[in-house]
Amino acid sequence: MGRDAVAAFARWMRVSEADIAGQMGLEPPLTPALVGAAVVRILTDAACAGEVGFRITADGAQPMSAVG
């Protein structure tokens, strides 16, 4: 989610941008290096082969089947 989307959603919800970012797991922000490392893991780790979707955060890639 980009900064403009976070700002618009925060205005709509009448909360701070920091609240939205915290609730959606957007802190710390993703960097190209973090996303690149997650994509490499998804493409090379055999444990990821059966998964259809992933959530990428600063903690890495999580299979959507494991996201609550």
DSSP file (Angstrom, degrees, kcal/mol; ACC not computed):
  #  RESIDUE AA STRUCTURE BP1 BP2  ACC     N-H-->O    O-->H-N    N-H-->O    O-->H-N    TCO  KAPPA ALPHA  PHI   PSI    X-CA   Y-CA   Z-CA
    1    1 A M              0   0    0      0, 0.0     2,-0.0     0, 0.0     0, 0.0   0.000 360.0 360.0 360.0 128.6    0.0    0.0    0.0
    2    2 A G     >  -     0   0    0      1,-0.1     4,-2.4     4,-0.0     5,-0.2  -0.263 360.0-103.2 -80.8 168.5    1.5    3.3   -1.0
    3    3 A R  H  > S+     0   0    0      1,-0.2     4,-2.8     2,-0.2     5,-0.2   0.887 120.3  52.5 -58.7 -42.1    1.8    6.5    1.1
    4    4 A D  H  > S+     0   0    0      1,-0.2     4,-2.5     2,-0.2    -1,-0.2   0.904 110.2  48.4 -63.1 -40.0   -1.1    8.2   -0.7
    5    5 A A  H  > S+     0   0    0      2,-0.2     4,-2.6     1,-0.2    -2,-0.2   0.905 111.8  49.2 -66.6 -41.3   -3.4    5.2   -0.1
    6    6 A V  H  X S+     0   0    0     -4,-2.4     4,-2.7     2,-0.2    -2,-0.2   0.931 112.4  48.4 -62.3 -45.2   -2.4    5.1    3.6
    7    7 A A  H  X S+     0   0    0     -4,-2.8     4,-2.3     2,-0.2    -2,-0.2   0.922 113.5  46.5 -62.1 -44.7   -3.0    8.8    3.9
    8    8 A A  H  X S+     0   0    0     -4,-2.5     4,-2.4     2,-0.2    -2,-0.2   0.915 113.8  47.9 -64.9 -43.2   -6.4    8.6    2.2
    9    9 A F  H  X S+     0   0    0     -4,-2.6     4,-2.6     2,-0.2    -2,-0.2   0.904 110.7  51.8 -65.1 -40.7   -7.5    5.6    4.2
   10   10 A A  H  X>S+     0   0    0     -4,-2.7     5,-2.1    -5,-0.2     4,-1.1   0.916 110.7  48.1 -62.0 -43.2   -6.4    7.3    7.5
   11   11 A R  H  <5S+     0   0    0     -4,-2.3     3,-0.4     2,-0.2    -2,-0.2   0.932 112.5  49.0 -61.5 -44.4   -8.5   10.3    6.6
   12   12 A W  H  <5S+     0   0    0     -4,-2.4    -2,-0.2     1,-0.2    -1,-0.2   0.883 116.6  41.5 -62.3 -40.2  -11.5    8.2    5.8
   13   13 A M  H  <5S-     0   0    0     -4,-2.6    -1,-0.2    -5,-0.2    -2,-0.2   0.579 107.5-127.9 -82.9 -10.6  -11.1    6.2    9.0
   14   14 A R  T  <5S+     0   0    0     -4,-1.1     2,-0.3    -3,-0.4    -3,-0.2   0.908  70.9 112.1  60.0  45.4  -10.4    9.4   11.0
   15   15 A V  S   <S-     0   0    0     -5,-2.1    -1,-0.3    -6,-0.1    -2,-0.1  -0.833  73.7 -82.5-133.4 173.3   -7.2    8.0   12.5
   16   16 A S     >  -     0   0    0     -2,-0.3     4,-1.8     1,-0.1     5,-0.1  -0.388  31.6-120.3 -77.9 157.2   -3.5    8.8   12.1
   17   17 A E  H  > S+     0   0    0      1,-0.2     4,-2.8     2,-0.2     5,-0.2   0.863 115.6  58.0 -61.6 -36.0   -1.4    7.4    9.3
   18   18 A A  H  > S+     0   0    0      1,-0.2     4,-2.4     2,-0.2    -1,-0.2   0.880 103.3  52.6 -63.2 -37.6    0.8    5.7   11.9
   19   19 A D  H  > S+     0   0    0      2,-0.2     4,-2.5     1,-0.2    -1,-0.2   0.931 111.5  45.7 -62.8 -45.0   -2.2    3.9   13.3
   20   20 A I  H  X S+     0   0    0     -4,-1.8     4,-2.1     2,-0.2     6,-0.2   0.936 113.0  49.8 -63.5 -46.6   -3.1    2.5    9.8
   21   21 A A  H  <>S+     0   0    0     -4,-2.8     5,-3.1     1,-0.2     6,-0.6   0.898 113.2  47.0 -60.8 -41.1    0.5    1.6    9.1
   22   22 A G  H ><5S+     0   0    0     -4,-2.4     3,-0.9     1,-0.2    -1,-0.2   0.912 112.5  48.5 -66.7 -43.0    0.8   -0.3   12.4
   23   23 A Q  H 3<5S+     0   0    0     -4,-2.5    -2,-0.2     1,-0.2    -1,-0.2   0.820 114.8  45.3 -67.1 -31.6   -2.5   -2.1   12.0
   24   24 A M  T 3<5S-     0   0    0     -4,-2.1    -1,-0.2    -5,-0.2    -2,-0.2   0.369 113.3-112.7 -96.8   5.5   -1.7   -3.2    8.4
   25   25 A G  T < 5S+     0   0    0     -3,-0.9    33,-0.3    -4,-0.3    -3,-0.2   0.835  73.8 135.2  70.8  31.9    1.9   -4.3    9.2
   26   26 A L      < +     0   0    0     -5,-3.1    -4,-0.2    -6,-0.2     4,-0.2   0.385  35.4 121.1 -95.0   3.7    3.4   -1.6    7.1
   27   27 A E        +     0   0    0     -6,-0.6    31,-0.1    -5,-0.1     3,-0.0  -0.957  66.1  31.9-116.0 135.0    6.1   -0.6    9.6
   28   28 A P  S    S-     0   0    0      0, 0.0    30,-0.3     0, 0.0    -1,-0.1   0.674 106.4-116.7 -68.8 157.6    9.0   -0.7    9.1
   29   29 A P        -     0   0    0      0, 0.0     2,-0.2     0, 0.0    -2,-0.1  -0.244  27.7-105.8 -64.3 149.9    8.5    0.2    5.4
   30   30 A L        -     0   0    0     -4,-0.2    28,-0.1    26,-0.1    -4,-0.0  -0.516  33.2-158.6 -74.0 142.1    9.5   -2.3    2.7
   31   31 A T     >  -     0   0    0     -2,-0.2     4,-2.3     1,-0.1     5,-0.3  -0.777  32.9-107.2-112.3 162.1   12.7   -1.6    0.8
   32   32 A P  H  > S+     0   0    0      0, 0.0     4,-2.7     0, 0.0     5,-0.2   0.870 121.4  54.7 -55.7 -35.6   13.6   -3.0   -2.6
   33   33 A A  H  > S+     0   0    0      2,-0.2     4,-2.3     1,-0.2     5,-0.2   0.906 108.0  47.7 -66.6 -41.3   16.2   -5.2   -0.9
   34   34 A L  H  > S+     0   0    0      2,-0.2     4,-2.0     1,-0.2    -1,-0.2   0.925 114.9  45.2 -64.6 -45.1   13.6   -6.7    1.5
   35   35 A V  H  X S+     0   0    0     -4,-2.3     4,-2.6     2,-0.2     5,-0.2   0.921 112.7  51.7 -65.3 -43.5   11.2   -7.4   -1.3
   36   36 A G  H  X S+     0   0    0     -4,-2.7     4,-2.4    -5,-0.3    -2,-0.2   0.914 109.8  48.7 -59.4 -44.5   13.9   -8.8   -3.5
   37   37 A A  H  X S+     0   0    0     -4,-2.3     4,-2.1     1,-0.2    -1,-0.2   0.893 112.0  49.6 -63.4 -39.6   15.1  -11.2   -0.8
   38   38 A A  H  X S+     0   0    0     -4,-2.0     4,-2.5     2,-0.2    -2,-0.2   0.916 110.9  48.9 -65.9 -42.8   11.5  -12.3   -0.2
   39   39 A V  H  X S+     0   0    0     -4,-2.6     4,-2.3     2,-0.2    -2,-0.2   0.909 109.9  51.5 -64.6 -42.0   10.9  -12.9   -3.9
   40   40 A V  H  X S+     0   0    0     -4,-2.4     4,-1.6     1,-0.2     5,-0.2   0.921 111.0  48.7 -60.4 -43.0   14.2  -14.9   -4.2
   41   41 A R  H  X S+     0   0    0     -4,-2.1     4,-2.6     1,-0.2     3,-0.3   0.930 110.3  50.7 -62.8 -44.5   13.1  -17.1   -1.3
   42   42 A I  H  < S+     0   0    0     -4,-2.5    -1,-0.2     1,-0.2    -2,-0.2   0.896 115.1  43.4 -59.1 -40.8    9.7  -17.7   -2.8
   43   43 A L  H  < S+     0   0    0     -4,-2.3    -1,-0.2    -5,-0.2    -2,-0.2   0.705 124.3  32.4 -80.2 -20.4   11.2  -18.7   -6.1
   44   44 A T  H  < S+     0   0    0     -4,-1.6     2,-0.6    -3,-0.3    -2,-0.2   0.627  93.3  90.7-114.1 -16.2   14.0  -20.9   -4.7
   45   45 A D    ><  -     0   0    0     -4,-2.6     3,-2.0    -5,-0.2     4,-0.3  -0.740  61.4-152.2 -88.5 118.0   12.6  -22.5   -1.5
   46   46 A A  G >  S+     0   0    0     -2,-0.6     3,-1.4     1,-0.3     4,-0.3   0.783  93.4  67.7 -59.5 -27.5   11.0  -25.8   -2.2
   47   47 A A  G 3  S+     0   0    0      1,-0.3     3,-0.3     2,-0.1    -1,-0.3   0.712  97.7  53.7 -65.6 -19.4    8.7  -25.3    0.8
   48   48 A C  G X  S+     0   0    0     -3,-2.0     3,-1.5    -7,-0.2    -1,-0.3   0.529  81.7  94.2 -89.7  -7.6    7.1  -22.4   -1.0
   49   49 A A  T <  S+     0   0    0     -3,-1.4    -1,-0.2    -4,-0.3    -2,-0.1   0.819  84.1  47.0 -60.2 -35.9    6.2  -24.4   -4.1
   50   50 A G  T 3  S+     0   0    0     -4,-0.3    -1,-0.3    -3,-0.3     2,-0.2   0.479  91.3 101.7 -87.4  -1.1    2.7  -25.4   -3.1
   51   51 A E    <   -     0   0    0     -3,-1.5     3,-0.1     1,-0.1    -3,-0.0  -0.578  51.3-164.7 -87.5 146.6    1.6  -21.9   -2.0
   52   52 A V  S    S+     0   0    0      1,-0.3     2,-0.3    -2,-0.2    -1,-0.1   0.797  71.1  16.8 -96.7 -36.1   -0.5  -19.7   -4.2
   53   53 A G        -     0   0    0      2,-0.0    11,-2.7     0, 0.0    12,-0.4  -0.955  60.0-159.9-141.7 157.6    0.0  -16.3   -2.5
   54   54 A F  E     -A   63   0A   0     -2,-0.3     2,-0.5     9,-0.3     7,-0.1  -0.971  14.6-140.5-136.6 149.7    2.4  -14.6   -0.1
   55   55 A R  E     -A   62   0A   0      7,-3.0     7,-2.6    -2,-0.3     2,-0.6  -0.962  22.5-154.4-106.8 124.1    2.3  -11.6    2.2
   56   56 A I  E     +A   61   0A   0     -2,-0.5     2,-0.2     5,-0.2     5,-0.2  -0.890  25.5 154.8-105.6 122.5    5.6   -9.7    2.2
   57   57 A T  E >   -A   60   0A   0      3,-2.6     3,-2.0    -2,-0.6   -31,-0.1  -0.697  63.4 -83.7-128.1-177.4    6.5   -7.7    5.2
   58   58 A A  T 3  S+     0   0    0    -33,-0.3     3,-0.1   -30,-0.3   -32,-0.1   0.715 128.7  60.9 -63.2 -18.9    9.8   -6.5    6.7
   59   59 A D  T 3  S-     0   0    0      1,-0.3    -1,-0.3     3,-0.0     2,-0.3   0.500 118.4-105.9 -84.8  -4.6    9.9   -9.9    8.4
   60   60 A G  E <   -A   57   0A   0     -3,-2.0    -3,-2.6     2,-0.1     2,-0.4  -0.758  57.4 -26.3 116.3-163.1    9.9  -11.7    5.0
   61   61 A A  E     -A   56   0A   0     -2,-0.3    -5,-0.2    -5,-0.2    -7,-0.0  -0.773  51.4-170.7 -95.1 131.0    7.4  -13.6    3.0
   62   62 A Q  E     -A   55   0A   0     -7,-2.6    -7,-3.0    -2,-0.4     5,-0.1  -0.980  28.4-116.1-118.8 132.2    4.6  -15.5    4.7
   63   63 A P  E >>  -A   54   0A   0      0, 0.0     3,-1.9     0, 0.0     4,-0.6  -0.411  21.4-128.4 -62.5 140.4    2.3  -17.9    2.8
   64   64 A M  G >4 S+     0   0    0    -11,-2.7     3,-0.7     1,-0.3   -10,-0.1   0.788 108.3  66.8 -62.0 -26.1   -1.2  -16.6    2.8
   65   65 A S  G 34 S+     0   0    0    -12,-0.4    -1,-0.3     1,-0.2   -11,-0.1   0.732 104.8  44.3 -66.0 -19.8   -2.4  -20.0    4.1
   66   66 A A  G <4 S+     0   0    0     -3,-1.9     2,-0.5     2,-0.0    -1,-0.2   0.514  90.2  99.5 -99.8  -7.7   -0.5  -19.1    7.3
   67   67 A V    <<        0   0    0     -3,-0.7    -3,-0.0    -4,-0.6    -5,-0.0  -0.700 360.0 360.0 -85.4 125.8   -1.8  -15.5    7.6
   68   68 A G              0   0    0     -2,-0.5    -1,-0.1     0, 0.0    -4,-0.0   0.462 360.0 360.0 -79.6 360.0   -4.7  -15.3   10.1
